[in-house]
Amino acid sequence: MSQKKVKQRKRERREIQSALAEQLRLLAKRCQDFDEGDWGEAVGIAAHLRVILNPGSKKKSPSILQNLGAEKVRLLSTCEHLSEGTLESHSLYRQTFGKDEDGVYYRLSPLLGEAHYTADMPANRWWEQVVSIVHERGQQHVFSRRDVITDVANNDGGAHVSNLVSESYDVMSQPGGILKITLGTENISEEVPMAGVHFVMLRQLGHEMLHSQALLDLCDPETDRKTLAGSADSTTSHGGTSGDSRLHPIDPDPLKDRIARYFAAYYREVRSQLFGRSFGIDTVPSHLMPWKKLIRTWETKGRTFCRRAR
């Protein structure tokens, strides 16, 4: 039995611009909740980035940038150029090792505005740029922004939950796949697999998007024509910190989403309840473990602290 052809209309440009503004607003809220402790928001960050950037056909599932004819709009990059021949490299996050009155601590966090390198590049190049190279089990795994964003969105609930996981995504998402730290002494040491590294990478990608002034201009009908006219295939490097005066963050909507806040509070409470209790890295994921507790898990065995990061 044939079905009637569904009537359709083409969205006006201003509607697509409004959709872009809404995606950026929601992205800013996800980033804010991530910063407050809810690392699960990284999946939402990936979903919003995918909607804005992931190219499809012109007739089926085009990205917002495709609909706006803005595939080459300039975006902020905080990652230096990496080639597939490069040794292991990770440039979207920082590892902080230190000591305070409570003892030694370790912290994994996105670079945000403290990246030592910034550049503007067309969105299609930004999407394909390599941002992480990992050697695991004798193989080299190369991850672009596209890989990080679409793999998380397509596998972990941003678009759907996949029952089949590729080897490369296994490396990216499993504890220790991208990063391990070594705790102990020169004679006795053990590697601690770090979980959630790809989530921290996504938070940095969210920062890049929200600080791309040309992208923000696309939301405004009065300025987007000038923005598209100024887009080019070249990459402009700023070579300093990301405090470029042309780059301004989008302010998150002041409305507090109660459900998101609940889960942010939940993560904080989990860390609070775990602090001071006895457990091992094999039973509690490292991204939920209180940072100082992660170190003390090994200090209680009479060992000192040393670093070797992959």
C-alpha positions as CSV (number, residue, x, y, z in Angstrom):
1,M,0.0,0.0,0.0
2,S,1.6,3.3,-1.1
3,Q,2.1,6.1,1.3
4,K,1.2,9.7,0.6
5,K,4.1,12.0,0.0
6,V,4.6,14.1,3.0
7,K,4.6,17.8,2.3
8,Q,7.7,19.6,3.4
9,R,9.0,23.1,3.4
10,K,12.5,24.4,3.5
11,R,13.5,26.2,6.7
12,E,14.3,29.9,6.4
13,R,17.8,30.9,7.1
14,R,16.8,32.8,10.3
15,E,15.3,29.5,11.6
16,I,18.6,27.7,11.1
17,Q,20.4,30.5,12.7
18,S,18.1,30.3,15.7
19,A,18.8,26.5,15.9
20,L,22.5,27.2,15.9
21,A,22.1,29.7,18.7
22,E,20.1,27.1,20.7
23,Q,22.7,24.4,20.2
24,L,25.4,26.8,21.4
25,R,23.3,27.7,24.4
26,L,22.7,24.1,25.4
27,L,26.4,23.3,24.7
28,A,27.4,26.1,27.2
29,K,25.1,24.6,29.8
30,R,26.6,21.2,29.3
31,C,30.1,22.6,29.7
32,Q,29.1,24.4,32.9
33,D,27.6,21.2,34.4
34,F,30.7,19.3,33.4
35,D,32.9,21.9,35.2
36,E,30.7,21.4,38.3
37,G,31.5,17.7,38.4
38,D,29.1,15.9,36.1
39,W,31.4,14.3,33.6
40,G,28.5,12.4,32.1
41,E,27.6,15.7,30.4
42,A,30.5,15.1,28.0
43,V,28.1,12.8,26.0
44,G,25.7,15.8,25.6
45,I,28.6,18.0,24.6
46,A,29.5,15.5,21.8
47,A,25.8,15.4,20.7
48,H,25.6,19.2,20.3
49,L,28.9,19.3,18.4
50,R,27.8,16.6,16.1
51,V,24.5,18.4,15.2
52,I,26.5,21.5,14.4
53,L,29.4,20.0,12.5
54,N,28.9,16.4,11.4
55,P,28.4,16.5,7.6
56,G,25.7,14.6,5.8
57,S,24.2,14.8,2.4
58,K,22.4,18.0,1.3
59,K,19.1,16.2,1.3
60,K,19.5,13.9,4.3
61,S,20.8,14.9,7.7
62,P,23.0,17.9,6.8
63,S,24.8,19.6,9.6
64,I,23.8,23.1,10.7
65,L,26.9,24.5,9.1
66,Q,26.0,22.8,5.8
67,N,22.5,24.3,6.0
68,L,24.0,27.7,6.5
69,G,26.6,27.2,3.7
70,A,29.3,27.8,6.4
71,E,31.5,24.7,6.2
72,K,34.5,26.9,6.1
73,V,33.6,29.3,8.9
74,R,36.7,29.9,11.1
75,L,36.9,28.0,14.4
76,L,39.3,28.2,17.3
77,S,41.8,25.4,17.6
78,T,44.0,24.9,20.7
79,C,45.8,21.9,19.2
80,E,49.0,22.1,17.3
81,H,49.4,20.2,14.1
82,L,50.0,16.5,14.6
83,S,50.9,14.1,11.8
84,E,50.3,10.3,11.9
85,G,54.1,9.8,12.1
86,T,54.2,11.8,15.4
87,L,55.0,9.9,18.6
88,E,52.2,9.8,21.2
89,S,50.8,13.2,21.8
90,H,47.9,14.7,23.7
91,S,47.3,18.4,23.6
92,L,43.7,18.9,24.8
93,Y,44.1,18.4,28.5
94,R,46.6,18.9,31.4
95,Q,47.8,16.7,34.2
96,T,48.5,18.4,37.5
97,F,50.8,16.8,40.0
98,G,51.4,18.6,43.3
99,K,51.4,18.6,47.0
100,D,49.5,20.6,49.6
101,E,48.8,20.4,53.3
102,D,46.7,17.3,52.7
103,G,49.4,15.5,50.8
104,V,50.2,14.6,47.2
105,Y,47.5,15.1,44.6
106,Y,46.9,14.4,40.9
107,R,44.3,16.1,38.7
108,L,43.2,15.7,35.1
109,S,41.5,18.7,33.5
110,P,40.9,20.4,30.1
111,L,43.2,23.3,29.1
112,L,40.3,25.7,28.5
113,G,41.7,29.2,28.1
114,E,45.3,28.3,29.3
115,A,46.4,26.5,26.1
116,H,49.8,27.6,25.0
117,Y,48.8,27.5,21.3
118,T,45.8,28.9,19.4
119,A,44.8,29.2,15.8
120,D,41.8,30.0,13.6
121,M,41.0,27.4,10.9
122,P,38.1,26.6,8.6
123,A,35.5,24.3,10.2
124,N,36.0,21.5,7.7
125,R,39.7,21.4,8.6
126,W,39.0,21.8,12.3
127,W,36.7,18.7,12.1
128,E,39.4,16.5,10.5
129,Q,42.4,17.8,12.5
130,V,44.3,15.1,14.5
131,V,44.1,15.8,18.2
132,S,45.5,12.7,19.8
133,I,47.9,9.9,18.9
134,V,48.1,6.7,21.1
135,H,50.2,3.6,20.9
136,E,48.5,0.6,22.4
137,R,49.4,-3.1,22.1
138,G,51.9,-2.4,19.3
139,Q,49.4,-0.4,17.3
140,Q,49.1,3.4,16.6
141,H,45.6,4.9,17.0
142,V,45.1,8.3,15.5
143,F,42.1,10.4,16.7
144,S,40.7,13.5,15.0
145,R,38.1,15.8,16.4
146,R,35.6,14.0,14.2
147,D,36.5,10.6,15.8
148,V,36.2,11.9,19.4
149,I,32.9,13.6,18.8
150,T,31.1,11.1,16.6
151,D,32.4,8.0,18.4
152,V,31.1,9.2,21.8
153,A,27.8,10.5,20.3
154,N,27.1,7.4,18.3
155,N,28.2,4.8,20.9
156,D,27.3,6.2,24.4
157,G,23.9,7.7,24.0
158,G,24.4,11.1,22.3
159,A,22.6,9.7,19.2
160,H,22.1,6.1,20.3
161,V,23.8,3.3,22.2
162,S,25.7,0.9,20.0
163,N,26.0,-2.8,20.9
164,L,29.2,-3.1,18.8
165,V,32.3,-1.1,19.7
166,S,35.2,-0.6,17.4
167,E,38.8,-1.3,18.5
168,S,39.7,2.3,18.2
169,Y,36.8,3.5,20.4
170,D,37.7,0.8,22.9
171,V,41.1,2.3,23.2
172,M,39.7,5.8,23.5
173,S,37.0,5.0,26.1
174,Q,38.4,2.3,28.3
175,P,40.4,3.2,31.5
176,G,44.1,3.4,30.6
177,G,43.5,3.3,26.8
178,I,44.7,6.8,26.3
179,L,46.4,7.6,29.6
180,K,48.1,5.8,32.5
181,I,50.0,7.2,35.4
182,T,52.6,5.3,37.5
183,L,52.5,5.4,41.3
184,G,55.2,3.9,43.5
185,T,59.0,3.9,43.8
186,E,61.7,3.1,41.3
187,N,61.7,-0.5,42.5
188,I,58.0,-1.0,43.2
189,S,55.5,0.8,41.0
190,E,52.1,0.1,39.5
191,E,50.3,1.7,36.6
192,V,46.9,3.4,37.3
193,P,44.6,3.5,34.3
194,M,42.8,6.8,34.0
195,A,39.2,6.8,33.0
196,G,37.2,9.6,31.2
197,V,40.1,11.1,29.4
198,H,38.0,11.4,26.2
199,F,35.4,13.3,28.2
200,V,38.0,15.9,29.2
201,M,39.0,16.1,25.5
202,L,35.4,16.8,24.6
203,R,35.2,19.6,27.2
204,Q,38.1,21.3,25.5
205,L,36.4,21.0,22.1
206,G,33.3,22.6,23.6
207,H,35.6,25.4,24.8
208,E,36.9,25.9,21.3
209,M,33.5,26.1,19.8
210,L,32.1,28.6,22.4
211,H,35.2,30.8,21.9
212,S,34.9,30.9,18.1
213,Q,33.7,34.4,17.4
214,A,33.0,33.7,13.7
215,L,30.7,30.9,14.7
216,L,28.8,33.1,17.2
217,D,28.4,35.7,14.5
218,L,26.5,33.2,12.4
219,C,23.6,33.4,14.8
220,D,23.1,37.1,14.0
221,P,21.6,37.8,10.6
222,E,23.3,41.3,10.6
223,T,26.8,39.9,10.9
224,D,26.8,36.4,9.4
225,R,27.3,37.5,5.7
226,K,30.4,39.4,6.7
227,T,31.6,36.3,8.7
228,L,31.2,34.0,5.7
229,A,32.9,36.5,3.4
230,G,35.9,36.5,5.7
231,S,36.2,32.7,5.9
232,A,39.3,31.2,4.1
233,D,41.1,27.9,3.7
234,S,44.2,29.2,5.5
235,T,45.0,28.6,9.2
236,T,45.9,31.7,11.2
237,S,48.1,30.9,14.2
238,H,48.1,33.2,17.2
239,G,50.9,31.3,18.9
240,G,50.2,32.6,22.4
241,T,47.5,32.0,25.0
242,S,43.9,31.8,24.0
243,G,43.2,35.2,25.4
244,D,42.8,36.7,21.9
245,S,40.7,39.8,22.1
246,R,38.5,38.7,19.2
247,L,37.4,35.5,20.9
248,H,34.5,35.8,23.4
249,P,32.7,33.0,25.2
250,I,29.0,32.6,24.9
251,D,27.2,33.2,28.2
252,P,25.3,30.1,29.4
253,D,21.6,30.6,30.0
254,P,21.0,31.7,33.6
255,L,18.1,29.3,33.9
256,K,19.1,26.4,36.1
257,D,18.1,23.0,34.8
258,R,17.1,21.1,37.9
259,I,17.7,17.6,36.6
260,A,21.2,18.5,35.4
261,R,22.0,20.1,38.7
262,Y,20.7,17.0,40.5
263,F,23.2,14.8,38.7
264,A,26.0,17.4,39.2
265,A,25.3,17.3,42.9
266,Y,25.1,13.5,42.8
267,Y,28.7,13.2,41.4
268,R,29.9,15.6,44.1
269,E,28.2,13.6,46.8
270,V,29.7,10.3,45.4
271,R,33.2,11.8,45.7
272,S,32.4,13.1,49.2
273,Q,31.1,9.7,50.4
274,L,34.0,7.8,48.9
275,F,36.6,10.1,50.6
276,G,38.2,8.3,53.5
277,R,36.9,4.9,52.7
278,S,38.8,1.8,51.7
279,F,38.6,0.8,48.0
280,G,40.8,0.1,45.0
281,I,41.1,1.5,41.5
282,D,39.6,-1.8,40.2
283,T,36.3,-1.1,42.0
284,V,35.9,2.6,41.6
285,P,36.4,4.5,38.3
286,S,39.2,7.0,38.5
287,H,37.0,9.9,37.4
288,L,34.7,9.3,40.4
289,M,37.5,8.7,42.9
290,P,38.5,11.8,44.9
291,W,41.8,13.1,43.5
292,K,43.7,12.9,46.8
293,K,42.2,9.5,47.5
294,L,43.6,8.2,44.2
295,I,47.1,9.0,45.4
296,R,46.5,7.8,49.0
297,T,45.3,4.4,47.7
298,W,48.9,3.8,46.9
299,E,50.4,5.8,49.8
300,T,48.8,3.5,52.3
301,K,50.9,0.7,50.9
302,G,54.0,2.5,52.2
303,R,55.0,3.7,48.7
304,T,56.0,7.2,47.6
305,F,54.7,9.1,44.6
306,C,56.3,9.2,41.1
307,R,55.0,10.1,37.7
308,R,55.1,8.5,34.3
309,A,52.3,9.5,32.0
310,R,51.4,8.0,28.6
